[in-house]
Structure formats: C-alpha cells, structure tokens
Amino acid sequence: MSSFGAFPFRRRGRLDPDDAPLRIRSCRDLCSWHRTPVERRGEPMFACRGCGSQWVPSEHWTPRESSGGIPPAVLEIVRAEI
C-alpha cells in the first residue's frame, strides 16, 4: 500500500502574486504597453495589450512598442534610475 506522505503539502487558495513568474511572450507586432494598477514587490507593473507580456523595472530588459519606441511611462522610470 502506498503512502501519501511522499507528496508535498500545498495550501489551497490563491498564490501570492509576488511569487508568480511574470508573463513574457514573443512580440507579435501588436505591442502596446500600459501601466497596470498592480504593484509587484513594490514596483509598478506594466502589461502589453498586444501579446500579454508583463514587465517591472527590475527586469533586465526594456519593453518596446510595436513602433520600436520605449513607452513614455517606462522611459520616465528608466531615466530616473540612471
């Protein structure tokens, strides 16, 4: 007879959004980045309405619009960190 003791215990309910990985998807030439009302670990979160990717300032990449430009709200944050 098998034992269920080998299975790790998991709490039921919602996961802490700070522990969930960000969604990062390939651009589909539809990128349109906007700040969301959500904060992640104290940082503002941005999301792309075109591909569904998410970004916070601590990421090692910078989101781009479908035109290739950096969204103004993101550029403001990046410039403030320099």
C-alpha positions, -999 to 999 in steps of 0.1 A, spaced: 0 0 0 14 34 -9 17 63 14 7 99 7 34 111 30 58 114 0 36 142 -16 44 177 -5 17 196 13 2 225 -7 -21 251 7 -53 256 -12 -62 291 -23 -47 318 -43 -10 321 -49 8 352 -38 11 373 -70 46 383 -60 57 347 -62 42 340 -96 66 344 -126 59 373 -150 44 365 -184 70 372 -211 59 363 -247 73 370 -281 62 403 -297 35 400 -324 39 435 -338 9 445 -316 28 457 -286 11 485 -266 25 488 -231 4 504 -203 9 507 -165 -14 484 -145 -30 492 -111 -10 462 -97 23 465 -79 47 436 -77 72 437 -48 67 474 -45 74 481 -82 48 493 -108 38 466 -132 33 472 -169 15 449 -193 13 446 -231 -22 447 -245 -9 431 -277 9 400 -265 1 398 -228 37 402 -215 44 418 -182 73 440 -170 86 455 -138 116 479 -136 138 453 -120 137 431 -152 169 431 -173 151 442 -205 130 472 -215 97 468 -232 92 483 -267 61 494 -285 52 479 -319 69 510 -334 102 501 -317 100 531 -293 101 528 -255 67 537 -239 69 572 -222 59 559 -188 86 532 -189 112 557 -203 104 580 -173 112 552 -148 143 541 -167 157 576 -168 150 581 -131 172 551 -123 202 564 -142 
